[in-house]
Amino acid sequence: MIKDKRKTLDKVILYSYQGAKVRKLDSENGQADPALINPNKVKQDYDDKILSIGYEYNYKPGTIFEWLNTGTYWLIYL
């Protein structure tokens, strides 16, 4: 089941219009990581997004990353 969910995430990132390229602010190699960024429809009063990214990229709460598609910077929080 876990392998199927990961396979689905990879396909969605590849084919969805919400698929994005992100890069950690403190990234040493400057490599872009594939991710899925969706709007949070629960909070309408400010811009809040939901980030879905593979575990191997090591994004955690407190990580600042650049959304390369828009050139904006974001902070991950719980």
Stockholm file with secondary structure:
# STOCKHOLM 1.0

chainA/1-78         MIKDKRKTLDKVILYSYQGAKVRKLDSENGQADPALINPNKVKQDYDDKILSIGYEYNYKPGTIFEWLNTGTYWLIYL
#=GR chainA/1-78 SS CHHHHHHHHHHHHHHCTTEEEEEETTCSSCCCEEEEEEECSSCCSSCCEEEEECGGGCCCTTCEEEETTTTEEEECCC
#=GC SS_cons        CHHHHHHHHHHHHHHCTTEEEEEETTCSSCCCEEEEEEECSSCCSSCCEEEEECGGGCCCTTCEEEETTTTEEEECCC
//
